Amino acid sequence: MKISNGFYTLGERQLRQTLAQTQQTLPNQLGKPTQRPTLRWIFQPFMTVHLVTLNGVKPITNLTPLRQRILRLMGASCQKYYLMT
């Protein structure tokens, strides 16, 4: 899926502003804390998150505490997409 450059920039800016406002950091590629992550780096770990149907139940797999924290920073619509709300 290709993301429009404008949406990418807005998403990155929103995440960075939220990190700055809440005085939080996320790990970069080297595991060091940063308030300026790229969305490419943020999206990459989500490639291993899956929706699985087992006996009619649809749990999300591999939604680690870090990924949940990222989704909370990204806002309600992202949390809803991953069935957190």
Secondary structure, 3 states (H helix, E strand, C coil): CCCCHHHHHHHHHHHHHHHHHCCCCEECCCCCEECCCCHHHHHHHHHHCEECCECCECCEECCCHHHHHHHHHHCHHHHHHCCCC
